[in-house]
C-alpha cells in the first residue's frame, strides 16, 4: 500500500479502490455516503487485503 493510495483513500475513498473491482467500489461508495469515516475504513481495509 503506497503513500499516495492512503492519501487518496482519506480524501476520496471510492477513487482509491478503482482497480479493485466494481463490487469494492460500490461498497466503499455506499459507506462513504453514510459517512466519511466508514468509507475511509473500508477503503483502507480493501487496500490492505493481501489476497487481492
PQR file of N, CA, C, O and H, with PARSE charges and radii, in Angstrom:
ATOM      1  N   UNK A   1       0.850  -1.161   0.000 -0.4000 1.5000
ATOM      2  CA  UNK A   1       0.000   0.000   0.000 -0.0000 2.0000
ATOM      3  C   UNK A   1       0.904   1.236   0.000  0.5500 1.7000
ATOM      4  O   UNK A   1       1.703   1.430   0.916 -0.5500 1.4000
ATOM      5  N   UNK A   2       0.771   2.054  -1.019 -0.4000 1.5000
ATOM      6  CA  UNK A   2       1.644   3.208  -1.150 -0.0000 2.0000
ATOM      7  C   UNK A   2       1.078   4.416  -0.408  0.5500 1.7000
ATOM      8  O   UNK A   2      -0.096   4.455  -0.041 -0.5500 1.4000
ATOM      9  H   UNK A   2       0.122   1.896  -1.764  0.4000 1.0000
ATOM     10  N   UNK A   3       1.930   5.374  -0.206 -0.4000 1.5000
ATOM     11  CA  UNK A   3       1.537   6.605   0.475 -0.0000 2.0000
ATOM     12  C   UNK A   3       0.420   7.309  -0.279  0.5500 1.7000
ATOM     13  O   UNK A   3      -0.505   7.842   0.335 -0.5500 1.4000
ATOM     14  H   UNK A   3       2.884   5.342  -0.504  0.4000 1.0000
ATOM     15  N   UNK A   4       0.499   7.315  -1.604 -0.4000 1.5000
ATOM     16  CA  UNK A   4      -0.497   8.030  -2.407 -0.0000 2.0000
ATOM     17  C   UNK A   4      -1.859   7.354  -2.342  0.5500 1.7000
ATOM     18  O   UNK A   4      -2.888   8.030  -2.357 -0.5500 1.4000
ATOM     19  H   UNK A   4       1.250   6.882  -2.103  0.4000 1.0000
ATOM     20  N   UNK A   5      -1.875   6.035  -2.270 -0.4000 1.5000
ATOM     21  CA  UNK A   5      -3.144   5.308  -2.116 -0.0000 2.0000
ATOM     22  C   UNK A   5      -3.800   5.629  -0.779  0.5500 1.7000
ATOM     23  O   UNK A   5      -5.014   5.822  -0.706 -0.5500 1.4000
ATOM     24  H   UNK A   5      -1.039   5.486  -2.257  0.4000 1.0000
ATOM     25  N   UNK A   6      -2.996   5.686   0.274 -0.4000 1.5000
ATOM     26  CA  UNK A   6      -3.529   6.016   1.598 -0.0000 2.0000
ATOM     27  C   UNK A   6      -4.069   7.436   1.594  0.5500 1.7000
ATOM     28  O   UNK A   6      -5.154   7.690   2.117 -0.5500 1.4000
ATOM     29  H   UNK A   6      -2.010   5.529   0.214  0.4000 1.0000
ATOM     30  N   UNK A   7      -3.333   8.351   1.015 -0.4000 1.5000
ATOM     31  CA  UNK A   7      -3.785   9.738   0.934 -0.0000 2.0000
ATOM     32  C   UNK A   7      -5.068   9.850   0.122  0.5500 1.7000
ATOM     33  O   UNK A   7      -5.983  10.572   0.519 -0.5500 1.4000
ATOM     34  H   UNK A   7      -2.451   8.145   0.590  0.4000 1.0000
ATOM     35  N   UNK A   8      -5.152   9.163  -0.988 -0.4000 1.5000
ATOM     36  CA  UNK A   8      -6.348   9.176  -1.813 -0.0000 2.0000
ATOM     37  C   UNK A   8      -7.526   8.532  -1.100  0.5500 1.7000
ATOM     38  O   UNK A   8      -8.660   8.982  -1.262 -0.5500 1.4000
ATOM     39  H   UNK A   8      -4.409   8.577  -1.311  0.4000 1.0000
ATOM     40  N   UNK A   9      -7.285   7.497  -0.320 -0.4000 1.5000
ATOM     41  CA  UNK A   9      -8.382   6.863   0.413 -0.0000 2.0000
ATOM     42  C   UNK A   9      -8.889   7.756   1.532  0.5500 1.7000
ATOM     43  O   UNK A   9     -10.042   7.626   1.942 -0.5500 1.4000
ATOM     44  H   UNK A   9      -6.363   7.132  -0.188  0.4000 1.0000
ATOM     45  N   UNK A  10      -8.072   8.644   2.027 -0.4000 1.5000
ATOM     46  CA  UNK A  10      -8.536   9.599   3.042 -0.0000 2.0000
ATOM     47  C   UNK A  10      -9.331  10.726   2.383  0.5500 1.7000
ATOM     48  O   UNK A  10     -10.336  11.180   2.930 -0.5500 1.4000
ATOM     49  H   UNK A  10      -7.135   8.750   1.694  0.4000 1.0000
ATOM     50  N   UNK A  11      -8.892  11.170   1.232 -0.4000 1.5000
ATOM     51  CA  UNK A  11      -9.569  12.275   0.552 -0.0000 2.0000
ATOM     52  C   UNK A  11     -10.852  11.810  -0.129  0.5500 1.7000
ATOM     53  O   UNK A  11     -11.916  12.392   0.084 -0.5500 1.4000
ATOM     54  H   UNK A  11      -8.076  10.802   0.787  0.4000 1.0000
ATOM     55  N   UNK A  12     -10.755  10.774  -0.938 -0.4000 1.5000
ATOM     56  CA  UNK A  12     -11.915  10.262  -1.687 -0.0000 2.0000
ATOM     57  C   UNK A  12     -11.799   8.741  -1.800  0.5500 1.7000
ATOM     58  O   UNK A  12     -11.196   8.236  -2.747 -0.5500 1.4000
ATOM     59  H   UNK A  12      -9.891  10.301  -1.110  0.4000 1.0000
ATOM     60  N   UNK A  13     -12.372   8.009  -0.842 -0.4000 1.5000
ATOM     61  CA  UNK A  13     -12.195   6.561  -0.783 -0.0000 2.0000
ATOM     62  C   UNK A  13     -12.582   5.784  -2.047  0.5500 1.7000
ATOM     63  O   UNK A  13     -11.863   4.852  -2.408 -0.5500 1.4000
ATOM     64  H   UNK A  13     -12.862   8.420  -0.073  0.4000 1.0000
ATOM     65  N   UNK A  14     -13.692   6.121  -2.744 -0.4000 1.5000
ATOM     66  CA  UNK A  14     -14.015   5.329  -3.941 -0.0000 2.0000
ATOM     67  C   UNK A  14     -12.942   5.391  -5.029  0.5500 1.7000
ATOM     68  O   UNK A  14     -12.751   4.416  -5.756 -0.5500 1.4000
ATOM     69  H   UNK A  14     -14.276   6.877  -2.451  0.4000 1.0000
ATOM     70  N   UNK A  15     -12.251   6.499  -5.150 -0.4000 1.5000
ATOM     71  CA  UNK A  15     -11.195   6.600  -6.155 -0.0000 2.0000
ATOM     72  C   UNK A  15      -9.983   5.746  -5.819  0.5500 1.7000
ATOM     73  O   UNK A  15      -9.255   5.315  -6.714 -0.5500 1.4000
ATOM     74  H   UNK A  15     -12.406   7.291  -4.559  0.4000 1.0000
ATOM     75  N   UNK A  16      -9.767   5.503  -4.548 -0.4000 1.5000
ATOM     76  CA  UNK A  16      -8.605   4.716  -4.136 -0.0000 2.0000
ATOM     77  C   UNK A  16      -8.763   3.243  -4.483  0.5500 1.7000
ATOM     78  O   UNK A  16      -7.763   2.543  -4.641 -0.5500 1.4000
ATOM     79  H   UNK A  16     -10.359   5.853  -3.822  0.4000 1.0000
ATOM     80  N   UNK A  17      -9.996   2.756  -4.605 -0.4000 1.5000
ATOM     81  CA  UNK A  17     -10.216   1.332  -4.870 -0.0000 2.0000
ATOM     82  C   UNK A  17     -10.716   1.073  -6.294  0.5500 1.7000
ATOM     83  O   UNK A  17     -11.345   0.047  -6.550 -0.5500 1.4000
ATOM     84  H   UNK A  17     -10.808   3.325  -4.476  0.4000 1.0000
ATOM     85  N   UNK A  18     -10.444   1.983  -7.208 -0.4000 1.5000
ATOM     86  CA  UNK A  18     -10.925   1.828  -8.592 -0.0000 2.0000
ATOM     87  C   UNK A  18     -10.444   0.542  -9.250  0.5500 1.7000
ATOM     88  O   UNK A  18     -11.198  -0.074 -10.004 -0.5500 1.4000
ATOM     89  H   UNK A  18      -9.933   2.817  -7.000  0.4000 1.0000
ATOM     90  N   UNK A  19      -9.227   0.124  -8.991 -0.4000 1.5000
ATOM     91  CA  UNK A  19      -8.694  -1.059  -9.654 -0.0000 2.0000
ATOM     92  C   UNK A  19      -9.023  -2.360  -8.922  0.5500 1.7000
ATOM     93  O   UNK A  19      -8.560  -3.422  -9.337 -0.5500 1.4000
ATOM     94  H   UNK A  19      -8.614   0.623  -8.379  0.4000 1.0000
ATOM     95  N   UNK A  20      -9.796  -2.307  -7.862 -0.4000 1.5000
ATOM     96  CA  UNK A  20     -10.123  -3.496  -7.066 -0.0000 2.0000
ATOM     97  C   UNK A  20     -11.429  -4.159  -7.485  0.5500 1.7000
ATOM     98  O   UNK A  20     -11.780  -5.204  -6.937 -0.5500 1.4000
ATOM     99  H   UNK A  20     -10.172  -1.444  -7.525  0.4000 1.0000
ATOM    100  N   UNK A  21     -12.149  -3.592  -8.426 -0.4000 1.5000
ATOM    101  CA  UNK A  21     -13.366  -4.217  -8.919 -0.0000 2.0000
ATOM    102  C   UNK A  21     -14.608  -3.402  -8.617  0.5500 1.7000
ATOM    103  O   UNK A  21     -14.609  -2.527  -7.751 -0.5500 1.4000
ATOM    104  H   UNK A  21     -11.864  -2.743  -8.871  0.4000 1.0000
ATOM    105  N   UNK A  22     -15.657  -3.710  -9.346 -0.4000 1.5000
ATOM    106  CA  UNK A  22     -16.894  -2.953  -9.255 -0.0000 2.0000
ATOM    107  C   UNK A  22     -17.567  -3.104  -7.886  0.5500 1.7000
ATOM    108  O   UNK A  22     -18.122  -2.141  -7.357 -0.5500 1.4000
ATOM    109  H   UNK A  22     -15.656  -4.420 -10.049  0.4000 1.0000
ATOM    110  N   UNK A  23     -17.516  -4.309  -7.315 -0.4000 1.5000
ATOM    111  CA  UNK A  23     -18.144  -4.539  -6.014 -0.0000 2.0000
ATOM    112  C   UNK A  23     -17.493  -3.736  -4.915  0.5500 1.7000
ATOM    113  O   UNK A  23     -18.176  -3.192  -4.047 -0.5500 1.4000
ATOM    114  H   UNK A  23     -17.065  -5.091  -7.744  0.4000 1.0000
ATOM    115  N   UNK A  24     -16.185  -3.658  -4.946 -0.4000 1.5000
ATOM    116  CA  UNK A  24     -15.461  -2.882  -3.932 -0.0000 2.0000
ATOM    117  C   UNK A  24     -15.777  -1.402  -4.053  0.5500 1.7000
ATOM    118  O   UNK A  24     -15.965  -0.718  -3.047 -0.5500 1.4000
ATOM    119  H   UNK A  24     -15.631  -4.100  -5.650  0.4000 1.0000
ATOM    120  N   UNK A  25     -15.835  -0.913  -5.271 -0.4000 1.5000
ATOM    121  CA  UNK A  25     -16.155   0.498  -5.483 -0.0000 2.0000
ATOM    122  C   UNK A  25     -17.555   0.802  -4.964  0.5500 1.7000
ATOM    123  O   UNK A  25     -17.770   1.818  -4.303 -0.5500 1.4000
ATOM    124  H   UNK A  25     -15.682  -1.469  -6.088  0.4000 1.0000
ATOM    125  N   UNK A  26     -18.497  -0.070  -5.259 -0.4000 1.5000
ATOM    126  CA  UNK A  26     -19.881   0.130  -4.838 -0.0000 2.0000
ATOM    127  C   UNK A  26     -20.009   0.121  -3.316  0.5500 1.7000
ATOM    128  O   UNK A  26     -20.689   0.974  -2.746 -0.5500 1.4000
ATOM    129  H   UNK A  26     -18.322  -0.896  -5.796  0.4000 1.0000
ATOM    130  N   UNK A  27     -19.363  -0.829  -2.662 -0.4000 1.5000
ATOM    131  CA  UNK A  27     -19.432  -0.920  -1.200 -0.0000 2.0000
ATOM    132  C   UNK A  27     -18.805   0.308  -0.555  0.5500 1.7000
ATOM    133  O   UNK A  27     -19.384   0.896   0.359 -0.5500 1.4000
ATOM    134  H   UNK A  27     -18.810  -1.522  -3.125  0.4000 1.0000
ATOM    135  N   UNK A  28     -17.638   0.690  -1.019 -0.4000 1.5000
ATOM    136  CA  UNK A  28     -16.960   1.852  -0.443 -0.0000 2.0000
ATOM    137  C   UNK A  28     -17.764   3.125  -0.709  0.5500 1.7000
ATOM    138  O   UNK A  28     -17.843   3.999   0.153 -0.5500 1.4000
ATOM    139  H   UNK A  28     -17.168   0.212  -1.761  0.4000 1.0000
ATOM    140  N   UNK A  29     -18.355   3.231  -1.890 -0.4000 1.5000
ATOM    141  CA  UNK A  29     -19.159   4.412  -2.202 -0.0000 2.0000
ATOM    142  C   UNK A  29     -20.386   4.506  -1.302  0.5500 1.7000
ATOM    143  O   UNK A  29     -20.715   5.591  -0.822 -0.5500 1.4000
ATOM    144  H   UNK A  29     -18.291   2.521  -2.591  0.4000 1.0000
ATOM    145  N   UNK A  30     -21.059   3.398  -1.069 -0.4000 1.5000
ATOM    146  CA  UNK A  30     -22.222   3.413  -0.180 -0.0000 2.0000
ATOM    147  C   UNK A  30     -21.827   3.766   1.252  0.5500 1.7000
ATOM    148  O   UNK A  30     -22.505   4.555   1.911 -0.5500 1.4000
ATOM    149  H   UNK A  30     -20.791   2.517  -1.459  0.4000 1.0000
ATOM    150  N   UNK A  31     -20.738   3.186   1.727 -0.4000 1.5000
ATOM    151  CA  UNK A  31     -20.272   3.518   3.075 -0.0000 2.0000
ATOM    152  C   UNK A  31     -19.819   4.966   3.162  0.5500 1.7000
ATOM    153  O   UNK A  31     -19.993   5.613   4.194 -0.5500 1.4000
ATOM    154  H   UNK A  31     -20.187   2.546   1.191  0.4000 1.0000
ATOM    155  N   UNK A  32     -19.245   5.469   2.097 -0.4000 1.5000
ATOM    156  CA  UNK A  32     -18.799   6.857   2.061 -0.0000 2.0000
ATOM    157  C   UNK A  32     -19.983   7.808   2.106  0.5500 1.7000
ATOM    158  O   UNK A  32     -19.902   8.877   2.712 -0.5500 1.4000
ATOM    159  H   UNK A  32     -19.103   4.943   1.258  0.4000 1.0000
ATOM    160  N   UNK A  33     -21.092   7.420   1.460 -0.4000 1.5000
ATOM    161  CA  UNK A  33     -22.302   8.241   1.525 -0.0000 2.0000
ATOM    162  C   UNK A  33     -22.907   8.239   2.918  0.5500 1.7000
ATOM    163  O   UNK A  33     -23.492   9.234   3.346 -0.5500 1.4000
ATOM    164  H   UNK A  33     -21.157   6.552   0.968  0.4000 1.0000
ATOM    165  N   UNK A  34     -22.769   7.126   3.629 -0.4000 1.5000
ATOM    166  CA  UNK A  34     -23.286   7.053   5.003 -0.0000 2.0000
ATOM    167  C   UNK A  34     -22.445   7.891   5.959  0.5500 1.7000
ATOM    168  O   UNK A  34     -22.949   8.377   6.971 -0.5500 1.4000
ATOM    169  H   UNK A  34     -22.294   6.317   3.281  0.4000 1.0000
ATOM    170  N   UNK A  35     -21.218   8.053   5.651 -0.4000 1.5000
ATOM    171  CA  UNK A  35     -20.322   8.836   6.495 -0.0000 2.0000
ATOM    172  C   UNK A  35     -18.913   8.731   5.979  0.5500 1.7000
ATOM    173  O   UNK A  35     -18.543   7.739   5.352 -0.5500 1.4000
ATOM    174  H   UNK A  35     -20.808   7.658   4.828  0.4000 1.0000
ATOM    175  N   UNK A  36     -18.132   9.743   6.239 -0.4000 1.5000
ATOM    176  CA  UNK A  36     -16.781   9.776   5.709 -0.0000 2.0000
ATOM    177  C   UNK A  36     -15.904   8.704   6.352  0.5500 1.7000
ATOM    178  O   UNK A  36     -15.124   8.049   5.661 -0.5500 1.4000
ATOM    179  H   UNK A  36     -18.432  10.549   6.749  0.4000 1.0000
ATOM    180  N   UNK A  37     -16.022   8.523   7.650 -0.4000 1.5000
ATOM    181  CA  UNK A  37     -15.167   7.582   8.371 -0.0000 2.0000
ATOM    182  C   UNK A  37     -15.392   6.133   7.933  0.5500 1.7000
ATOM    183  O   UNK A  37     -14.411   5.428   7.697 -0.5500 1.4000
ATOM    184  H   UNK A  37     -16.655   9.055   8.211  0.4000 1.0000
ATOM    185  N   UNK A  38     -16.642   5.651   7.810 -0.4000 1.5000
ATOM    186  CA  UNK A  38     -16.812   4.266   7.337 -0.0000 2.0000
ATOM    187  C   UNK A  38     -16.240   4.032   5.937  0.5500 1.7000
ATOM    188  O   UNK A  38     -15.709   2.958   5.655 -0.5500 1.4000
ATOM    189  H   UNK A  38     -17.439   6.224   8.001  0.4000 1.0000
ATOM    190  N   UNK A  39     -16.347   5.021   5.073 -0.4000 1.5000
ATOM    191  CA  UNK A  39     -15.783   4.890   3.732 -0.0000 2.0000
ATOM    192  C   UNK A  39     -14.276   4.802   3.742  0.5500 1.7000
ATOM    193  O   UNK A  39     -13.687   4.018   2.999 -0.5500 1.4000
ATOM    194  H   UNK A  39     -16.779   5.893   5.301  0.4000 1.0000
ATOM    195  N   UNK A  40     -13.653   5.603   4.583 -0.4000 1.5000
ATOM    196  CA  UNK A  40     -12.189   5.580   4.691 -0.0000 2.0000
ATOM    197  C   UNK A  40     -11.727   4.251   5.268  0.5500 1.7000
ATOM    198  O   UNK A  40     -10.762   3.663   4.781 -0.5500 1.4000
ATOM    199  H   UNK A  40     -14.132   6.240   5.187  0.4000 1.0000
ATOM    200  N   UNK A  41     -12.406   3.777   6.299 -0.4000 1.5000
ATOM    201  CA  UNK A  41     -12.025   2.499   6.912 -0.0000 2.0000
ATOM    202  C   UNK A  41     -12.177   1.359   5.910  0.5500 1.7000
ATOM    203  O   UNK A  41     -11.295   0.506   5.807 -0.5500 1.4000
ATOM    204  H   UNK A  41     -13.190   4.255   6.695  0.4000 1.0000
ATOM    205  N   UNK A  42     -13.275   1.334   5.179 -0.4000 1.5000
ATOM    206  CA  UNK A  42     -13.492   0.276   4.187 -0.0000 2.0000
ATOM    207  C   UNK A  42     -12.427   0.325   3.090  0.5500 1.7000
ATOM    208  O   UNK A  42     -11.919  -0.716   2.671 -0.5500 1.4000
ATOM    209  H   UNK A  42     -13.991   2.026   5.262  0.4000 1.0000
ATOM    210  N   UNK A  43     -12.093   1.510   2.632 -0.4000 1.5000
ATOM    211  CA  UNK A  43     -11.074   1.640   1.588 -0.0000 2.0000
ATOM    212  C   UNK A  43      -9.714   1.163   2.090  0.5500 1.7000
ATOM    213  O   UNK A  43      -8.989   0.485   1.363 -0.5500 1.4000
ATOM    214  H   UNK A  43     -12.506   2.355   2.973  0.4000 1.0000
ATOM    215  N   UNK A  44      -9.366   1.509   3.318 -0.4000 1.5000
ATOM    216  CA  UNK A  44      -8.086   1.075   3.858 -0.0000 2.0000
ATOM    217  C   UNK A  44      -8.047  -0.438   4.073  0.5500 1.7000
ATOM    218  O   UNK A  44      -7.009  -1.069   3.874 -0.5500 1.4000
ATOM    219  H   UNK A  44      -9.956   2.060   3.909  0.4000 1.0000
ATOM    220  N   UNK A  45      -9.168  -1.013   4.476 -0.4000 1.5000
ATOM    221  CA  UNK A  45      -9.219  -2.475   4.647 -0.0000 2.0000
ATOM    222  C   UNK A  45      -9.075  -3.173   3.301  0.5500 1.7000
ATOM    223  O   UNK A  45      -8.342  -4.155   3.189 -0.5500 1.4000
ATOM    224  H   UNK A  45     -10.011  -0.501   4.638  0.4000 1.0000
ATOM    225  N   UNK A  46      -9.759  -2.682   2.291 -0.4000 1.5000
ATOM    226  CA  UNK A  46      -9.678  -3.295   0.960 -0.0000 2.0000
ATOM    227  C   UNK A  46      -8.270  -3.142   0.386  0.5500 1.7000
ATOM    228  O   UNK A  46      -7.746  -4.073  -0.225 -0.5500 1.4000
ATOM    229  H   UNK A  46     -10.354  -1.884   2.382  0.4000 1.0000
ATOM    230  N   UNK A  47      -7.661  -1.983   0.576 -0.4000 1.5000
ATOM    231  CA  UNK A  47      -6.300  -1.782   0.067 -0.0000 2.0000
ATOM    232  C   UNK A  47      -5.265  -2.607   0.816  0.5500 1.7000
ATOM    233  O   UNK A  47      -4.231  -2.969   0.255 -0.5500 1.4000
ATOM    234  H   UNK A  47      -8.087  -1.226   1.072  0.4000 1.0000
ATOM    235  N   UNK A  48      -5.536  -2.900   2.066 -0.4000 1.5000
ATOM    236  CA  UNK A  48      -4.580  -3.648   2.876 -0.0000 2.0000
ATOM    237  C   UNK A  48      -4.758  -5.161   2.770  0.5500 1.7000
ATOM    238  O   UNK A  48      -3.981  -5.913   3.359 -0.5500 1.4000
ATOM    239  H   UNK A  48      -6.376  -2.606   2.522  0.4000 1.0000
ATOM    240  N   UNK A  49      -5.759  -5.615   2.034 -0.4000 1.5000
ATOM    241  CA  UNK A  49      -6.018  -7.043   1.871 -0.0000 2.0000
ATOM    242  C   UNK A  49      -4.948  -7.654   0.954  0.5500 1.7000
ATOM    243  O   UNK A  49      -4.888  -7.309  -0.226 -0.5500 1.4000
ATOM    244  H   UNK A  49      -6.389  -5.004   1.555  0.4000 1.0000
ATOM    245  N   UNK A  50      -4.112  -8.545   1.472 -0.4000 1.5000
ATOM    246  CA  UNK A  50      -3.015  -9.095   0.658 -0.0000 2.0000
ATOM    247  C   UNK A  50      -3.477 -10.100  -0.399  0.5500 1.7000
ATOM    248  O   UNK A  50      -2.713 -10.414  -1.311 -0.5500 1.4000
ATOM    249  H   UNK A  50      -4.161  -8.826   2.431  0.4000 1.0000
ATOM    250  N   UNK A  51      -4.704 -10.610  -0.302 -0.4000 1.5000
ATOM    251  CA  UNK A  51      -5.183 -11.623  -1.239 -0.0000 2.0000
ATOM    252  C   UNK A  51      -5.608 -11.042  -2.576  0.5500 1.7000
ATOM    253  O   UNK A  51      -5.771 -11.797  -3.534 -0.5500 1.4000
ATOM    254  H   UNK A  51      -5.325 -10.354   0.439  0.4000 1.0000
ATOM    255  N   UNK A  52      -5.789  -9.762  -2.677 -0.4000 1.5000
ATOM    256  CA  UNK A  52      -6.275  -9.147  -3.911 -0.0000 2.0000
ATOM    257  C   UNK A  52      -5.169  -8.478  -4.644  0.5500 1.7000
ATOM    258  O   UNK A  52      -5.393  -7.904  -5.710 -0.5500 1.4000
ATOM    259  H   UNK A  52      -5.656  -9.149  -1.898  0.4000 1.0000
TER
END
